[in-house]
């Protein structure tokens, strides 16, 4: 596993190539390959100083390879000098070794999801959720997709984990406000990011789909939710508008690519619960990755270092 790499040691293993590019040498003709390698334990930046031209064809067509090389340290981070690279036959690939997944088990997430759905009393909202979660395609994808490509819960089951946590946070807040519709909060929180099912592909690495690039998960989510609502007989028009508004406004700010700002109490709670879970995730990761340190490195998405003690 890549997490076990140490400077000065040799490495041989199967990796998923997330990104690669040719980089021109500064002081001589030619170029080297910069390759980002991943397995379920983490990532490492690799460089291949000498390569056969056929390697470019392999990298264009495939993304899983067997590599050999030497690990070194460069500017405080580990770096892999790749000596040899070869394609892996599909029958020899176990994706569970290459793609990270949530540390929360599927059984625990299922139990927490069921507990949340059981709290909902409004019959149309409950019917909508049960229909969506039991859908042979959407239900499985909801439980498997990542929540992001890099920022938070960028691993298998990440969307499921994030949605459950946002719902738990949001309903905890909503319980303090008598005028809040807790059923709407729970349903909106569990469904707020369903567009990520279409935004990301995750069969061989997490990548943004063409639909994701063109439309984004908010629009994709609105389309999917509208289709599912249409299948529930006599779903109230006003309730439909409120649910769609939650998806439309959950990013909260126009500069965060939110088409609308929250105009319902329930939408506001879901927006802040969404932000809270994403940012607390960074604290969790920083504490896990730097257990002996007082401060984390600078985290670009948080625009600061985090105090870890």
VEXLO-27783 format. One record per residue (C-alpha): residue number from 0; residue in one letter; x, y, z. Coordinates in nm, 4 decimals. Example, Ala and Ser with C-alpha at 12.3 -4.5 7.8 and 13.67 -1.06 7.14 Angstrom:
{0 A {1.2300 -0.4500 0.7800}}
{1 S {1.3670 -0.1060 0.7140}}
END
This chain:
{0 X {0.0000 0.0000 0.0000}}
{1 X {0.1174 0.3521 -0.0783}}
{2 X {0.0703 0.4675 0.2818}}
{3 X {0.3475 0.2269 0.3843}}
{4 X {0.6037 0.3867 0.1498}}
{5 X {0.9184 0.5278 0.3083}}
{6 X {1.1920 0.7379 0.1518}}
{7 X {1.4777 0.5262 0.0221}}
{8 X {1.2709 0.2097 -0.0189}}
{9 X {1.1655 0.0333 -0.3341}}
{10 X {0.7974 0.0062 -0.4277}}
{11 X {0.6172 -0.2427 -0.6470}}
{12 X {0.2402 -0.2541 -0.6686}}
{13 X {-0.0810 -0.1957 -0.8593}}
{14 X {-0.1949 0.1666 -0.8719}}
{15 X {-0.4750 0.3730 -1.0175}}
{16 X {-0.3466 0.6637 -1.2282}}
{17 X {-0.5663 0.9646 -1.1484}}
{18 X {-0.3824 1.2236 -1.3561}}
{19 X {-0.0820 1.2345 -1.5834}}
{20 X {0.0933 1.4791 -1.8110}}
{21 X {0.4104 1.5254 -2.0111}}
{22 X {0.6352 1.7932 -1.8616}}
{23 X {0.9123 1.9453 -2.0783}}
{24 X {1.2639 1.9383 -1.9374}}
{25 X {1.3886 2.2872 -1.8567}}
{26 X {1.7461 2.2553 -1.9768}}
{27 X {1.7397 1.9839 -2.2422}}
{28 X {1.5094 1.8532 -2.5163}}
{29 X {1.2381 1.6042 -2.4333}}
{30 X {0.9943 1.5539 -2.1495}}
{31 X {0.9232 1.3373 -1.8482}}
{32 X {0.5909 1.1990 -1.7220}}
{33 X {0.4262 1.3341 -1.4081}}
{34 X {0.1864 1.0686 -1.2809}}
{35 X {-0.0480 1.0826 -0.9792}}
{36 X {-0.0818 0.7301 -0.8389}}
{37 X {-0.3472 0.6104 -0.5952}}
{38 X {-0.4569 0.3041 -0.4048}}
{39 X {-0.7128 0.2797 -0.1269}}
{40 X {-0.4577 0.3955 0.1310}}
{41 X {-0.3677 0.7248 -0.0356}}
{42 X {-0.1863 0.9003 -0.3199}}
{43 X {0.1714 0.9661 -0.4239}}
{44 X {0.3174 1.1819 -0.6988}}
{45 X {0.5280 0.9832 -0.9442}}
{46 X {0.7777 1.0788 -1.2116}}
{47 X {0.8989 0.8691 -1.5031}}
{48 X {1.2150 1.0233 -1.6430}}
{49 X {1.2592 0.7757 -1.9296}}
{50 X {0.9688 0.6071 -2.1055}}
{51 X {0.8838 0.4314 -2.4281}}
{52 X {0.6388 0.6235 -2.6530}}
{53 X {0.3920 0.3336 -2.6255}}
{54 X {0.3425 0.4260 -2.2577}}
{55 X {0.1544 0.7386 -2.3726}}
{56 X {-0.0900 0.5170 -2.5614}}
{57 X {-0.1400 0.3007 -2.2535}}
{58 X {-0.2098 0.6040 -2.0351}}
{59 X {-0.4634 0.7364 -2.2855}}
{60 X {-0.6534 0.4052 -2.2882}}
{61 X {-0.6114 0.2643 -1.9366}}
{62 X {-0.5804 0.3861 -1.5794}}
{63 X {-0.4681 0.0840 -1.3748}}
{64 X {-0.1037 -0.0241 -1.3913}}
{65 X {0.1642 -0.2287 -1.2214}}
{66 X {0.4582 -0.0030 -1.1385}}
{67 X {0.8064 -0.0475 -0.9939}}
{68 X {1.0246 0.2294 -0.8624}}
{69 X {1.2060 0.4011 -0.5789}}
{70 X {1.0531 0.6285 -0.3162}}
{71 X {1.2257 0.9547 -0.2271}}
{72 X {1.1392 1.2758 -0.0453}}
{73 X {1.0924 1.6047 -0.2318}}
{74 X {0.9949 1.9316 -0.0624}}
{75 X {0.8622 1.7503 0.2417}}
{76 X {0.6471 1.5020 0.0475}}
{77 X {0.7133 1.1516 -0.0783}}
{78 X {0.7791 1.1108 -0.4475}}
{79 X {0.7976 0.7930 -0.6572}}
{80 X {1.0517 0.7568 -0.9353}}
{81 X {0.8869 0.5046 -1.1662}}
{82 X {1.1262 0.2720 -1.3439}}
{83 X {0.8819 0.0336 -1.5136}}
{84 X {0.5104 0.0412 -1.5846}}
{85 X {0.2813 -0.2183 -1.7405}}
{86 X {-0.0906 -0.2503 -1.8054}}
{87 X {-0.3000 -0.4763 -1.5812}}
{88 X {-0.5514 -0.7240 -1.7323}}
{89 X {-0.9031 -0.6538 -1.6027}}
{90 X {-0.9314 -1.0003 -1.4510}}
{91 X {-0.6310 -0.9251 -1.2273}}
{92 X {-0.7731 -0.5974 -1.0928}}
{93 X {-0.9486 -0.5746 -0.7558}}
{94 X {-1.0964 -0.2237 -0.7366}}
{95 X {-1.1403 -0.2532 -0.3591}}
{96 X {-0.7593 -0.2317 -0.3354}}
{97 X {-0.7508 0.0912 -0.5351}}
{98 X {-1.0505 0.3051 -0.4388}}
{99 X {-1.0827 0.4407 -0.0846}}
{100 X {-1.4179 0.3951 0.0876}}
{101 X {-1.5904 0.5343 0.3951}}
{102 X {-1.4595 0.4124 0.7285}}
{103 X {-1.8242 0.3860 0.8372}}
{104 X {-1.9547 0.0421 0.7456}}
{105 X {-2.2448 -0.0021 0.5063}}
{106 X {-2.4439 -0.1719 0.7820}}
{107 X {-2.4045 0.1208 1.0196}}
{108 X {-2.5004 0.3704 0.7485}}
{109 X {-2.8048 0.1617 0.6573}}
{110 X {-2.9158 0.1507 1.0210}}
{111 X {-2.8736 0.5261 1.0602}}
{112 X {-3.0542 0.5930 0.7313}}
{113 X {-3.3466 0.3705 0.8316}}
{114 X {-3.3708 0.5441 1.1685}}
{115 X {-3.3964 0.8826 0.9948}}
{116 X {-3.6566 0.7678 0.7418}}
{117 X {-3.8630 0.6112 1.0219}}
{118 X {-3.8939 0.9540 1.1882}}
{119 X {-4.0823 1.0968 0.8887}}
{120 X {-4.4592 1.1100 0.9337}}
{121 X {-4.5687 1.3012 0.6219}}
{122 X {-4.6912 1.0185 0.3930}}
{123 X {-4.5876 1.1707 0.0575}}
{124 X {-4.2365 1.2547 0.1755}}
{125 X {-4.1929 0.9093 0.3231}}
{126 X {-4.3208 0.7468 0.0044}}
{127 X {-4.0782 0.9567 -0.2032}}
{128 X {-3.7789 0.8587 0.0083}}
{129 X {-3.8675 0.4900 0.0193}}
{130 X {-3.9232 0.4880 -0.3563}}
{131 X {-3.5895 0.6567 -0.4243}}
{132 X {-3.3852 0.4516 -0.1785}}
{133 X {-3.5264 0.1222 -0.3085}}
{134 X {-3.4793 0.2139 -0.6757}}
{135 X {-3.2612 -0.0543 -0.8401}}
{136 X {-3.0306 0.2074 -0.9952}}
{137 X {-3.0599 0.5259 -0.7874}}
{138 X {-3.0721 0.3508 -0.4510}}
{139 X {-2.7554 0.1557 -0.5171}}
{140 X {-2.5757 0.4580 -0.6653}}
{141 X {-2.6757 0.6748 -0.3644}}
{142 X {-2.5092 0.4215 -0.1363}}
{143 X {-2.1944 0.3895 -0.3494}}
{144 X {-2.1124 0.7331 -0.4973}}
{145 X {-1.8507 0.9720 -0.3538}}
{146 X {-1.9568 1.3055 -0.2067}}
{147 X {-1.6830 1.4933 -0.3924}}
{148 X {-1.3745 1.4488 -0.6034}}
{149 X {-1.1299 1.6093 -0.3589}}
{150 X {-1.2865 1.8382 -0.0983}}
{151 X {-1.4801 1.6127 0.1418}}
{152 X {-1.5763 1.2444 0.1589}}
{153 X {-1.4071 1.1813 -0.1755}}
{154 X {-1.4415 0.8068 -0.1485}}
{155 X {-1.6927 0.5283 -0.2081}}
{156 X {-2.0023 0.5583 0.0168}}
{157 X {-1.9053 0.9234 0.0713}}
{158 X {-2.2389 1.0594 -0.0553}}
{159 X {-2.4291 0.8214 0.1715}}
{160 X {-2.2157 0.9091 0.4750}}
{161 X {-2.2377 1.2840 0.4065}}
{162 X {-2.6156 1.2802 0.3476}}
{163 X {-2.6835 1.0888 0.6683}}
{164 X {-2.4596 1.3183 0.8709}}
{165 X {-2.6171 1.6325 0.7250}}
{166 X {-2.9643 1.4951 0.8058}}
{167 X {-2.8609 1.4131 1.1633}}
{168 X {-2.7114 1.7593 1.2154}}
{169 X {-3.0057 1.9374 1.0524}}
{170 X {-3.2796 1.7542 1.2426}}
{171 X {-3.0912 1.8171 1.5677}}
{172 X {-3.1021 2.1908 1.4968}}
{173 X {-3.4611 2.1853 1.3691}}
{174 X {-3.5849 2.0299 1.6922}}
{175 X {-3.5146 2.3585 1.8707}}
{176 X {-3.7583 2.5536 1.6502}}
{177 X {-4.1295 2.4692 1.6889}}
{178 X {-4.2198 2.6214 1.3514}}
{179 X {-3.9722 2.4056 1.1620}}
{180 X {-4.1055 2.1226 0.9432}}
{181 X {-3.8770 1.8396 1.0593}}
{182 X {-4.0118 1.6000 0.7956}}
{183 X {-3.9137 1.8435 0.5209}}
{184 X {-3.5727 1.8977 0.6837}}
{185 X {-3.5016 1.5244 0.6966}}
{186 X {-3.6160 1.4587 0.3408}}
{187 X {-3.4345 1.7594 0.1976}}
{188 X {-3.1140 1.6786 0.3853}}
{189 X {-3.1100 1.3160 0.2696}}
{190 X {-3.1727 1.4189 -0.0932}}
{191 X {-2.9864 1.7505 -0.1198}}
{192 X {-2.6848 1.6047 -0.3035}}
{193 X {-2.8451 1.3307 -0.5149}}
{194 X {-2.7219 1.5027 -0.8315}}
{195 X {-2.3739 1.3762 -0.7436}}
{196 X {-2.4919 1.0347 -0.8595}}
{197 X {-2.4659 1.1760 -1.2121}}
{198 X {-2.1865 1.4244 -1.1516}}
{199 X {-1.9204 1.1633 -1.0766}}
{200 X {-1.8140 0.8335 -1.2275}}
{201 X {-1.6352 0.6067 -0.9832}}
{202 X {-1.5866 0.2655 -1.1413}}
{203 X {-1.2111 0.3184 -1.2013}}
{204 X {-1.1220 0.6261 -1.0015}}
{205 X {-1.3342 0.9289 -0.9161}}
{206 X {-1.3844 1.1515 -1.2191}}
{207 X {-1.6321 1.4217 -1.3228}}
{208 X {-1.8723 1.3039 -1.5930}}
{209 X {-1.9558 1.5050 -1.9051}}
{210 X {-2.3009 1.5780 -1.7576}}
{211 X {-2.1330 1.6858 -1.4363}}
{212 X {-1.9083 1.9277 -1.6231}}
{213 X {-2.1924 2.0714 -1.8314}}
{214 X {-2.4652 2.0915 -1.5673}}
{215 X {-2.3319 2.0293 -1.2154}}
{216 X {-2.4928 1.8324 -0.9357}}
{217 X {-2.7551 2.0925 -0.8417}}
{218 X {-2.9233 2.0859 -1.1828}}
{219 X {-2.8784 1.7096 -1.2135}}
{220 X {-3.0336 1.6695 -0.8698}}
{221 X {-3.3328 1.8869 -0.9591}}
{222 X {-3.3920 1.6780 -1.2728}}
{223 X {-3.3700 1.3486 -1.0851}}
{224 X {-3.5861 1.4641 -0.7948}}
{225 X {-3.8504 1.6027 -1.0316}}
{226 X {-3.8684 1.2646 -1.2060}}
{227 X {-3.9061 1.0791 -0.8766}}
{228 X {-4.1694 1.3198 -0.7412}}
{229 X {-4.3746 1.2695 -1.0607}}
{230 X {-4.4015 0.8981 -0.9759}}
{231 X {-4.5662 0.9655 -0.6368}}
{232 X {-4.9445 0.9997 -0.6905}}
{233 X {-5.0958 1.3341 -0.5887}}
{234 X {-4.7699 1.4778 -0.4545}}
{235 X {-4.8575 1.8321 -0.3347}}
{236 X {-4.7367 2.1070 -0.5676}}
{237 X {-4.6269 2.3354 -0.2838}}
{238 X {-4.4320 2.0548 -0.1165}}
{239 X {-4.2610 1.9824 -0.4485}}
{240 X {-4.1548 2.3477 -0.4773}}
{241 X {-4.0135 2.3477 -0.1247}}
{242 X {-3.8078 2.0335 -0.1848}}
{243 X {-3.6735 2.1618 -0.5146}}
{244 X {-3.5884 2.4943 -0.3482}}
{245 X {-3.3805 2.3072 -0.0875}}
{246 X {-3.1744 2.1445 -0.3634}}
{247 X {-3.1496 2.4732 -0.5536}}
{248 X {-3.0310 2.6730 -0.2517}}
{249 X {-2.8237 2.4308 -0.0460}}
{250 X {-2.4921 2.5938 -0.1456}}
{251 X {-2.6287 2.9075 0.0175}}
{252 X {-2.4456 3.1806 -0.1740}}
{253 X {-2.4390 3.2906 -0.5348}}
{254 X {-2.0577 3.2946 -0.5294}}
{255 X {-2.0723 2.9245 -0.4299}}
{256 X {-2.2697 2.8532 -0.7481}}
{257 X {-2.6054 2.8439 -0.5708}}
{258 X {-2.8875 2.9409 -0.8118}}
{259 X {-3.0927 3.0625 -0.5137}}
{260 X {-3.0213 3.1651 -0.1560}}
{261 X {-3.2234 2.9821 0.1152}}
{262 X {-3.5710 3.1315 0.1531}}
{263 X {-3.7161 2.8669 0.3849}}
{264 X {-3.6159 2.7966 0.7436}}
{265 X {-3.5664 2.4347 0.6437}}
{266 X {-3.3448 2.5265 0.3488}}
{267 X {-3.1295 2.7508 0.5695}}
{268 X {-3.0754 2.4742 0.8254}}
{269 X {-2.9767 2.2258 0.5526}}
{270 X {-2.7320 2.4733 0.4002}}
{271 X {-2.5504 2.5263 0.7293}}
{272 X {-2.5602 2.1553 0.8168}}
{273 X {-2.4064 2.0816 0.4765}}
{274 X {-2.1252 2.3319 0.5319}}
{275 X {-2.0711 2.2129 0.8884}}
{276 X {-2.0275 1.8494 0.7912}}
{277 X {-1.7908 1.9349 0.5059}}
{278 X {-1.5718 2.1571 0.7255}}
{279 X {-1.5706 1.9256 1.0280}}
{280 X {-1.4566 1.6527 0.7892}}
{281 X {-1.1356 1.8545 0.7375}}
{282 X {-1.0741 1.8627 1.1125}}
{283 X {-1.1265 1.4859 1.1336}}
{284 X {-0.8887 1.4204 0.8448}}
{285 X {-0.6258 1.6584 0.9794}}
{286 X {-0.6302 1.4945 1.3235}}
{287 X {-0.6094 1.1504 1.1635}}
{288 X {-0.3283 1.2433 0.9235}}
{289 X {-0.1219 1.4448 1.1758}}
{290 X {-0.1802 1.2744 1.5135}}
{291 X {0.1399 1.4073 1.6711}}
{292 X {0.1222 1.7629 1.5369}}
{293 X {-0.0121 2.0737 1.7057}}
{294 X {-0.1139 2.2358 1.3770}}
{295 X {-0.2216 2.1008 1.0409}}
{296 X {-0.0567 2.2116 0.7156}}
{297 X {-0.2357 2.4917 0.5301}}
{298 X {-0.5632 2.3544 0.3920}}
{299 X {-0.6573 2.5473 0.0742}}
{300 X {-1.0321 2.4757 0.0903}}
{301 X {-1.0418 2.6040 0.4520}}
{302 X {-0.7979 2.8898 0.3787}}
{303 X {-0.6147 2.8293 0.7073}}
{304 X {-0.4203 2.5857 0.9205}}
{305 X {-0.6166 2.3978 1.1879}}
{306 X {-0.5300 2.3616 1.5570}}
{307 X {-0.5309 1.9915 1.6375}}
{308 X {-0.4740 1.9669 2.0120}}
END
